[in-house]
Amino acid sequence: MHPEKLLSRHPLNNGLVLELWDHSRPVAGDRWHPALEARLAVPVEAANLPPALAPAEAEVRAALGPDLIFSQQDERNFIAAPEVPRIKPEMASRALALAHRYFGHPDFPRRLIAKKYAEYLHRRSWQASQSRTEAHPGSDD
């Protein structure tokens, strides 16, 4: 097993820091599975909250935790070992290009928190409806 390896850290214009992690591993013979993860920690704090959620900062933080970890993976399958040193920098370049355009956008933290909090509320609502259905089988809630 090959443990993940931190390749680099890149500060973004919105105050976040992009980390590039290598998850590459050999698969068979001289074949590899190159894998690169772009990872960001987004603090769940007032400065990163969308205006609509600002009054509920404590509830949002309780629901999501102190940081949201966003990650995106780029992977290739069954690559010849001599090709891996060429492919990994290309993967990192694509991640960095996306980082500055997308992850580094000033609205990225607010949009991510809004999305994850909406997903949390939806899950909580669905779980509550399931609990009611299980408590009263046969009812048309």
C-alpha positions in Angstrom: 0.0 0.0 0.0 1.2 3.5 -0.9 0.3 6.2 1.6 -0.8 9.6 0.3 1.9 12.1 -0.1 1.6 15.9 0.1 3.1 17.4 -3.0 2.6 21.1 -2.6 0.5 23.9 -1.0 -0.8 26.9 -3.0 -2.3 30.0 -1.3 -5.3 31.2 -3.3 -6.6 34.8 -3.7 -9.6 34.1 -1.5 -7.5 33.1 1.5 -7.9 29.4 1.1 -4.9 27.1 0.6 -5.0 24.4 -2.1 -3.1 21.2 -1.2 -2.1 18.7 -3.9 -1.8 15.1 -2.7 -0.4 12.2 -4.6 -2.3 8.9 -4.2 -0.6 7.1 -7.1 0.1 3.4 -6.7 1.4 0.4 -8.8 -1.3 -2.0 -10.0 0.3 -4.8 -11.9 3.8 -5.3 -13.3 5.0 -2.0 -14.7 1.5 -0.5 -14.7 0.4 2.3 -12.4 -2.7 4.1 -11.3 -1.6 7.8 -11.1 -4.0 9.7 -8.8 -3.9 13.3 -7.7 -6.2 14.9 -5.2 -6.8 18.7 -4.9 -7.9 19.4 -1.3 -9.1 22.6 0.3 -10.2 23.3 3.9 -12.9 25.9 4.0 -13.4 27.4 7.5 -17.0 27.6 8.5 -16.8 31.1 9.9 -18.6 34.4 9.5 -16.3 35.7 6.8 -17.2 32.7 4.6 -20.9 32.5 5.2 -23.4 33.6 2.6 -25.4 36.6 3.8 -28.6 34.6 4.2 -26.8 32.2 6.7 -24.9 34.8 8.7 -27.6 35.0 11.4 -27.4 31.2 11.8 -23.6 31.0 12.1 -23.7 28.8 15.2 -26.2 26.4 13.8 -24.3 26.1 10.5 -21.0 25.5 12.3 -22.7 22.9 14.6 -24.1 21.1 11.5 -21.0 21.3 9.3 -18.1 21.4 11.8 -15.3 24.0 12.0 -14.0 23.2 8.5 -15.5 21.8 5.3 -13.0 19.7 3.4 -13.5 19.9 -0.4 -11.6 17.5 -2.6 -11.4 16.6 -6.3 -9.5 13.7 -7.7 -7.9 13.2 -11.1 -7.0 9.6 -11.9 -5.6 7.5 -14.8 -5.8 3.8 -15.1 -3.2 1.2 -16.2 -0.4 3.7 -17.2 3.1 2.4 -18.0 5.6 3.2 -15.3 7.8 5.4 -17.6 4.8 7.6 -18.4 3.9 8.4 -14.8 6.6 11.1 -14.3 5.2 12.9 -17.3 1.5 12.5 -16.4 1.6 13.6 -12.8 2.9 17.1 -13.5 0.2 17.5 -16.2 -2.5 16.5 -13.6 -1.1 19.0 -11.2 -1.1 21.8 -13.8 -4.7 21.1 -14.6 -5.6 21.2 -10.9 -3.7 24.5 -10.4 -5.4 26.1 -13.4 -8.8 25.1 -12.1 -7.8 26.3 -8.6 -7.2 29.8 -9.5 -10.3 30.1 -11.7 -12.7 28.2 -9.6 -11.5 27.3 -6.1 -9.8 30.7 -5.7 -12.9 32.7 -6.7 -14.1 35.0 -3.9 -17.5 33.3 -3.8 -16.3 29.7 -3.6 -16.3 29.4 0.2 -19.8 30.9 0.4 -21.2 28.8 -2.3 -19.7 25.6 -0.9 -21.0 26.3 2.6 -24.5 27.2 1.2 -24.6 23.9 -0.8 -23.4 21.7 2.0 -25.8 23.3 4.6 -28.7 22.8 2.2 -27.7 19.2 1.7 -27.5 18.8 5.5 -31.0 20.3 5.9 -32.4 18.1 3.2 -30.9 15.0 4.8 -32.2 16.0 8.2 -35.7 16.6 6.8 -35.6 13.2 5.0 -34.5 11.4 8.1 -37.3 13.1 10.1 -39.9 12.0 7.5 -38.5 8.4 7.6 -38.7 8.4 11.4 -42.4 9.5 11.3 -43.2 6.8 8.6 -41.5 4.1 10.8 -43.3 5.3 13.9 -46.7 5.2 12.1 -46.7 2.5 9.4 -49.6 2.5 7.1 -50.3 6.2 7.5 -50.1 8.6 4.5 -47.7 11.2 5.9 
